[in-house]
Amino acid sequence: MAVFRTLEDMGDVRGKRVLVRSELNTPIEHGAVSDTYRIEKAVPTLKWLSGRGARVIVMAHLGRNPSDSLKPVYAVLSTLIPHAQFVADVVGEEAQSAVMGLEDGEVLLLENLRSHPGEKENNPEFAKILASYADYYVDDAFGNAHRADASMVSVPALIPSFAGLCMEQELTELKKGLTPESPSLFILGGAKFETKEALLEAILPRYDTVYIGGALANDFLKAQGFEVGQSLISENAEKAGALLVSGKLLFPKDVLVKNKNGTETKHVEEVGVEDTIVDIGPESITELCERIQGAKCVLWNGPMGLFEEGYVESTKQIVEHIANADGYSIVGGGDTVAAIRELKLEDKMGFLSTGGGAMLDYLVDGKLPGVEALESAPTRS
């Protein structure tokens, strides 16, 4: 398991420049942030450093388009950290001037890292410029720790590096998901079997029950000979059948489908060629909620229905049952966390992860490129 230094190991940071890799990749709608969760989770580390007199330089990415700006994120961040500043540059003269002009306790947010090709290319020269900004590096971007980007793996190799508060909490809590207390339940939704095959192979020996929902369930239903109609199927759906021999997998018994007549509930053996499965059905919801009530550890990633199309009933009911259950819960994935926040039940959950793909990758073997970079980072400059 990862061993690295945390903020408490930094010593006196007053007057020191600290480069913080935050996770600020948030959804933007109509030019404004629509979900502030990741920004809120980034703030404690920034305030910890700023409050101790550090000169804080924040770097992060937003979306996949290099032209996406962090200005909407800054609009939210500046309400949480009133003295925060923003510069629409990463490694140019404007950014370097802003960094050198920082005073003790000030916070500066750089523009989207992905606006520079060196970030995704893990360019060593790009990393050197970023590292030159600071005396210390802090990685607080668990949600991006599965990416071998320059800011995640090359910068920490150049200057003394530490885990931020969010990163430290993520790894502490997710470690519980690697060795769950029995009886344990893993709930996996979403789509793309090809991206979850390694995860399923890893968790089946560890968990007592693994419930498959979302579009992912279509692959397993088809592997068992059920008709799935027009439903979304993964590229490697035929491989799903090999995992059935574990005897630990559970699937929906009934589903909500849409067709030319609207929507209706059907048992899985009744699904027709014109149907599209959009959510799990009431019988399945009841069965899953009973499993939740009896589990000591519940780990959940991914909605049970086509969340983006408004099929959220099962996901909301699961949220409410986990909130009222006695077992410990770990929940991740953007849509899943969004549903919990919409119902204002985040305080009823054991732990909400800021990671989607990073959380799933970590649960395979407890390793991530960004975390391994912290482990091997220099202890002094």
N, C-alpha and C positions, 0 to 999 in steps of 0.2 A: 504494500500500500504506500501511496505517495507520502514522502517526508519532505517538507519544505518550511521555510520561515514565514511567519505571519507579521502583521503590523506591530505586534508587541515586541518583536525582535529588532525593530528598526533603530531604537535608541532616540536621541534628540534629533528631530527633523527641522527645527526652526532654521529658516534661512536656506534650507536645502530645496533643490528643485526635484520634484517627484513626478515621474511620468506614469500615469494610471491608464491601463487599458480597461475601459468600462464596456459593459454590454448595454448599448442604447439602441439596438435594432428594433424599432417599434413600428407598428402599423401607422401609416399616414393616410388620412382621408380628407379630401378637399383642402390640402395644404396644412392640415393640423394633425397633431398626434391624437389617435383615437383610443389608445390604451397606454396609460402611463406606468404600468407595473414595473417594467424593467428600469425605467428612470428612477422610480422611487427606491428600488433595490440598490441602485448605484450610489445614491446620495450618502448613506452612512459612512462609507469609506472616504469619500471626498470631504465630508465634514470632519471626520476624525483627523485627517491630515491637515486640513485648513485650520482647524481649531488649535493645532499644535505649532502653527507658524510656518508650515511647509508652503512652498510655491508650487501649486498643483497644475500640471498640464494633463488634460484629459484627451485621450484619443479613442475613437470608436468608429464603427462602420454603420451604414444605413442602406438596406436593400441590396440589390444586385446591380443597379444602374449607376455607373460612375458619376452621373450628373445629379444624383439624389443628394440634397443638401441636409446637413444636420441643423439648419436654422429652426425648423419647427420643434426639434428636440430641445434646442437651446431656449426657446420660448417657454417651455415647461421647466427646464432645469433652473432658469433664472428666477422662477418664482419660489423654488425650493432652496436655492443658494443665491440670495439677492446680489452678492458681490461677484458672481460669475461673469466671465467675459467670453466673447466668441470671435474667432478669426477665420475668415473664409479661405484658408490656406492650410497646407500640411507640412511641406518641407521647403517652401519658397522663402524669399526674403521677408515677406509680410509675417509669416508664422515665426520665423527665427527672431525677428524684431520684437514681436509680442511676447515670446517666451523670455527673452532677455530683459524685458521691461517689467516682469512680474515682481510684486512686492510680497513680503511675508504674509501668508494667509490668503492670498488671492488664488482664484481658480480660473483657468483658461481652457475652453473647449476648442479643439482644432476641428477643421472641416472633415467630412467623410473620408476615412482612410482609403476607401476603394475608389476615390477620385484619382488616385495615383496607381498606375499599374504595378508598382513595386510591392504593394500590399499582397495581392493574390499570387504574384509571382515569387513571393518570399525572396525578394531581391536584397542581397547583403548590403549594397550601398545605401539603399533606402532605409534599411534597418539601422545602419551606422548613423545616419543623420538624425533619426528619431532618438536613438540612444544618447547622442551628443547633447540633447536638450536637458538631460537630468543627471542627478547624482544617484538616484534610485529608480527602480521600476516596480510597479505594483500591478499584478494581474487580478482583475476583478471580473473578468468576462467569461464566466463558466459557459454561458450559452454559445460561445464561439471556440471553446477549448478543443473541439474536435477538428478544427481547421488549422492546418500548418501554415498559417499566414505569417508574414514578416513580423507584425506586431505581437504575435503570440509565441513564436518559437525562436526568432533570430534576435530580437531586442533583448530578451532576458539572458541571452548568452554573452552579452556585452557589458552589462552593469549589474551590481548587486540587486537581487530581485526577491519579491515577497508576494504572498497571497493576500488579497484584500478580504474584507469582512464577508462579502457575498460569496466569493470563491471558497473561503474557508468553511462557511456554513453549508454550502452545496455538497462539498466532499464529505463533511462530517455526517450529514443526514443521508446522503445517497449510499454511504457505506452500509447503512442499515438495510438497504435494499439488496445488497449483495449476499447477506446472510440473514434472511427474514425469519422472524419467530413464527413457529407453526401453531395453528393452521394459517397458511399464507395464501394470498390471492393476488394474482397479477392480471390486470385488465388491460388489454391492448386493442386500440382502435386505429382509426386512420386508414391509410391505403399502402400500396407498394410492398408486396411480400418480399421482393428482391432486396429491399433495404432493411428488412426485419428478420430475415432468415437466420443470420448469425446470432441475433439477439434471442430468438426463440430457442435455438439449439442450446444457448448458454443458460437460459432461465428455467427451462423445463426440469433439469435435475434439482434446482434449488427451491422451486415453488410447488406447493401441494396441488394448486389448481391454476390454470391459465385460461382466462375467458377471452375469446376472440370476437370482436364486434367491428363495426364500421365496414368499409369496403373490403378490408382484409378478410372478413368472414366469408365473403363471396368466393374467394379462392379455395377455402377449405370446404365450403358447401359443394362447390363444383367437383372437388377431388373425391367427395363421397357419393357423387352421382346425382346430386340434386340439380334441377334446372335453375339457372340464375338470370335467364332472360337477357335484358339489355343492361344489366348491372355492370359496374366497373370491375374489370379483371386485371390482375397484374401480369407483367410480361412472362414471369416464370411461375405462373400459377400451378403448373403441373407438379412442381417440386413440393407443394404444400402437403401432398398426401403422405410423404415420407415421415412427417412428424406425427401423424395420427397414431402410430404404434405406442406412443408414450402413455396413452390412456389418461393423461392429465388435462387434455384440451376440452373445453366446453364451447359450444356454439349456440346461436339463437335457435329456438324451436319454432318461433313465429317471427314474421317480419312485416314491416310496413312497406307496401309497394306503391308505385305510381304507374298509371297506364292511361290509355285514352279516356277512361271513365273517371279519372281522378286518383284518389288514394284509397287504399283499403288494407286491412290486416289479413295476412294469409299464413297458414302453417308452411314451413319450408318445402314440404312435398307438394304444395299446391301452386307454387310459383310457376307462371307461364312464360312463354317465349317473348311476349310483349311487355312483360313486367320489368320494372327497374326497382331494385331494393334500395330504400332510402333511410331506413332506420330499423332497429330491432323492435319486436312487438311487445304487447303488454305481458304475455306469459313469460317471455324471456326477461323482461325488466324485473318481474316479481322474483324469478329464480335467481337472477344476479344479485338483487338486493338482499335476498336471504343469505347468500354466500358472504356478502359484505358484513352482515350482522354477526356472522359466526367466525370471522377471521380476526386474528391478532395483528396481522400486517397486511395492508392493502396497498399495492403500488399500481398506479393508473396513468396511462399515457395514451391520449387520442380519443376523440369522441366516438360514440356508438353509431351515430347517424351522419348523414351528409350535412354537417353543421353549417357549411358555407351557403347552403341552399335553404336554410331555415328549419331543417328537421332536427330539433333540439330536445324534444320531449324526454327521450330516454336519458340523454346526458344530464339534464336538469334533475331528473328523479334520482339518478345515481349520486350526483353531488349532494343532494339532501340526505340520502341514506348514509353516505360516508360521514357527513357532518354530524349525524346523530349516533354513529356507531362507536363502540368502545375501543376498537383496535386502532393501531397507529397507521396513519395514511401518508403516502408520498405521492404527489401528483405533479405531472409535467405536461408540456405541450401547449402551444399558444391558444388553441381553441378551447381546450379543457380548462386551462387557468382562466380564460376569459369568461367562461360559463360560471365558474365559481365566484369570480369577482362581481359578475352581474347580479348574482343572487346574494351578494354581500356575506358570503360564508367562508371567506379566506381564514378568519380567525378560528374556525371550527376544524380546520385541516391540520394534520400533523406538520406537513411541510409542503410548500409550493415551490417547485423548481423553476428557475428562469430558463432552463435548457429544454429544448425539444429533442433535436438530433443528438446534441451533446449528452443529454441524460441517457438516451437509449444506447449510445456508443459506450458510455462509461459502464453501464450495467452488463455489458458483454464480458469484460475482463478487468474492470477497474482502472483502465489506462486511457489517457487522452494526450495528444501531442502537446497541448498547452500546459497540461499538468506535469508531464515529463520534463518539459523545458524549465519549469520552476524547480524541479528536483535537482537538475544538473546545473543550475545557474551559479555564477561566481558568488562567493560570500563577501568579497571585498573588491573594490575597484583597483 
